[in-house]
Amino acid sequence: MNMIDQYEDKLPKSIIAKLRENIPKGTSDSKIKQILENTVKEYNEARVEAGECVGVISAESIGEPGTQMTLNTFHFAGVAEMNVTMGLPRIIEILDGRENLQTPMMEIYLKKPYSEGKNIRDLALSIKETTLKEIAFEFLLNMAQGVIEIKLNSEKMKELGITDVFLSKAISSQIKGYSTRTTKDSLILMSKGKEESLNEIYRNKEKIKDMYIKGVKGISQVLPVKRLDEYIIITAGSNLVEILQLPEVDKERTITNNIFEIANVLGVEAARQAIINEVFKVIESQGLNVDMRHIMLVADIICSSGLVKGITRYGVVSEKSSVLARASFETPIKHIINAALVGEVDYLNSVVENVMLNQPIPAGTGLPNLVTKVKK
């Protein structure tokens, strides 16, 4: 295997590592040399030529199949609010770098014995965010005494493992100025201080309906499903930080479709890979074919600054050094006026600005320059 070391300056580290893994032990030196020579030859042929317009090629390669995408939403049967944004809207959502997704969701992989189906329903229910209105039949107002009475669904509480004491504590910690007491099947909130107006009591009643009781915040629906030979939990809503802290969860495989959450929790490299995976998943589900390298280029550009920035005038485009390139995208007058005010200089190093000025572009045959020294 020492022969592989001699090729470290000719091949990338990742390819060298794969060769080390895959060349069987005991292979003769002549065979290894032949494999290495063939690898170098293929690698050099696969490299992009200097001056190739990779951005335009990637844009066309993703844009052309993109016109054939449908604007569909996939709906999980039997579960309200469980939709998945698919097709073109999802691609736009990723590439625009939108923080608020239409349908945030997670795929939670589990450790044994949960992955084999044991107690998976109980685990799924414990993850789901439970609000007060989900365990209440009705909310009543007593105008004369300024009391809010909540009729509780005791069966649902038992199913979710919520006791009267736990419920009282959860509500007391979130709403101030009310004392709580429980009766057989009700929870009564009574104002401690001054008499409150009817409007205030009504506002408080509406406010406590959405009060958090237990579970993981942000997870509005859960659905245990069997995938191949193991059980996983699909959720509507996403909260990667809290889910990864649960001891039952397989941290290495659990994913969310929220790129920003991945960037905050796992870093920008993980976000880049998530963009590639998510875009590829959409393209593949539509039965289209786009080379992975085009998607990788787009993901690199989105994450190049160390943060996730969409391909919009507020994201990637705003970071371009060329005034004319920024102006060519959207709001041209604004960019040109701002540049004039601060005396910005455009060195015309890129393609767009040279096209605008009708000059040869620095790509293809326009890339090499002829430099001569003239004798005086």
Residue pairs with C-beta under 8 A, 6 or more apart in sequence:
1 20
1 23
1 32
3 29
3 32
3 33
3 36
4 16
4 19
4 20
4 23
4 32
4 36
7 16
7 36
7 39
7 40
8 16
10 40
10 43
11 19
11 39
11 40
11 43
12 43
15 39
15 43
19 35
19 36
19 39
23 32
23 35
27 35
48 54
50 367
51 362
51 363
51 364
51 366
51 367
52 363
52 364
53 351
53 363
53 364
54 297
55 297
57 294
58 293
58 294
58 297
58 298
61 290
61 291
61 294
62 290
62 294
62 295
62 298
65 283
65 286
65 288
65 289
65 290
66 88
66 91
68 286
68 288
69 87
69 88
69 91
69 282
69 286
69 288
70 86
70 87
70 88
70 286
71 87
71 88
71 89
72 86
72 87
73 83
73 84
73 85
73 86
73 89
73 103
74 83
74 84
74 86
75 82
75 83
75 84
76 82
76 83
76 84
76 223
76 234
79 221
79 223
79 236
80 221
81 220
81 221
81 236
82 221
82 223
82 234
82 236
83 102
83 103
83 236
84 103
84 105
85 93
85 101
85 102
85 103
86 282
86 285
86 286
87 282
87 286
89 102
90 278
90 282
91 279
91 282
91 283
93 101
93 102
94 259
94 275
94 278
94 279
94 282
95 279
95 298
95 302
95 310
95 311
96 310
96 311
96 312
96 315
97 259
97 260
97 302
97 308
97 309
97 310
97 311
97 312
97 315
98 310
99 260
101 238
101 257
101 258
103 236
103 257
104 218
104 236
104 237
104 238
104 256
104 257
104 258
105 234
105 235
105 236
105 237
105 238
105 256
105 257
106 219
106 233
106 234
106 235
106 237
106 238
106 239
106 240
106 243
106 254
106 255
106 256
106 257
107 232
107 233
107 234
107 254
107 255
107 256
108 127
108 232
108 233
108 234
108 235
108 243
108 249
108 254
109 115
109 230
109 232
109 249
109 250
109 253
109 254
110 120
110 123
110 230
110 231
110 232
110 233
110 248
110 249
110 250
111 247
111 248
111 249
111 250
113 119
114 120
114 123
114 231
114 248
115 230
115 231
115 232
115 250
116 230
116 231
117 226
117 231
120 224
120 231
120 233
121 224
123 233
123 248
124 222
124 223
124 224
124 233
125 159
125 160
125 222
126 160
126 161
126 214
126 215
127 215
127 216
127 219
127 222
127 233
127 235
127 243
127 246
128 215
128 216
128 219
128 220
128 221
128 222
128 235
129 212
129 214
129 215
129 216
129 217
129 218
129 219
129 220
129 237
130 160
130 162
130 212
130 213
130 214
130 215
131 209
131 210
131 211
131 212
131 213
132 150
132 171
132 208
132 209
132 210
132 211
132 213
133 139
133 209
133 210
134 156
135 152
135 153
135 156
135 157
135 160
135 162
135 167
135 213
136 150
136 151
136 152
136 153
136 209
137 151
137 152
137 153
138 150
138 151
139 148
139 149
139 150
139 151
139 205
139 208
139 209
140 148
140 149
140 150
140 151
141 147
141 148
141 149
141 201
141 202
141 205
142 148
142 149
143 198
143 201
145 190
146 190
146 191
146 195
146 196
146 201
147 188
147 189
147 190
147 191
148 178
148 188
148 189
148 201
148 204
148 205
148 208
149 186
149 187
149 188
149 189
150 186
150 187
150 188
150 189
150 208
151 185
151 186
152 167
152 185
152 186
152 187
154 185
157 163
157 167
160 214
162 213
162 214
164 182
164 187
166 214
167 182
167 187
167 213
168 180
168 181
168 182
168 187
170 211
170 212
170 213
170 214
171 180
171 187
171 189
171 208
171 211
172 178
172 180
174 211
174 212
175 189
175 204
175 207
175 208
175 211
177 191
177 192
177 193
178 189
178 190
178 191
178 192
178 204
179 189
179 190
179 192
180 187
180 188
180 189
180 190
181 187
181 188
181 190
182 188
189 204
189 208
191 201
196 204
216 239
216 242
216 243
216 246
217 239
217 242
218 237
218 238
218 239
219 235
219 236
219 237
219 238
219 239
219 243
220 235
220 236
220 237
221 235
221 236
221 237
222 233
222 234
222 235
222 236
223 233
223 234
223 235
224 231
224 232
224 233
224 234
225 231
225 232
225 233
225 234
238 256
238 257
238 258
238 261
239 261
240 254
240 256
240 258
240 261
240 262
240 265
241 261
241 264
241 265
243 249
243 254
244 251
244 254
244 265
255 274
255 277
256 262
257 278
259 271
259 274
259 275
259 278
259 308
260 271
260 308
262 270
262 271
262 274
263 270
263 271
263 303
263 307
263 308
268 303
268 306
268 307
268 308
269 303
271 303
271 308
272 299
272 300
272 302
272 303
273 299
275 295
275 298
275 299
275 302
275 303
275 308
276 292
276 295
276 296
276 299
279 295
279 298
279 299
280 290
280 292
280 295
283 289
283 290
283 295
298 311
301 311
301 316
302 308
302 309
302 310
302 311
302 315
302 316
303 309
304 316
305 319
309 315
309 316
309 319
310 316
311 317
313 326
313 329
313 330
313 331
317 325
317 326
317 329
317 330
318 326
320 326
320 350
321 349
322 346
322 347
322 348
322 349
322 350
322 352
322 353
323 335
323 336
323 339
323 344
323 346
323 353
324 346
324 348
324 352
324 353
324 356
324 357
325 350
325 352
325 353
326 335
327 335
327 336
328 352
328 353
328 356
338 344
339 346
346 353
348 354
348 357
348 359
349 362
350 362
351 361
351 362
351 363
354 360
354 361
354 362
354 366
355 361
360 366
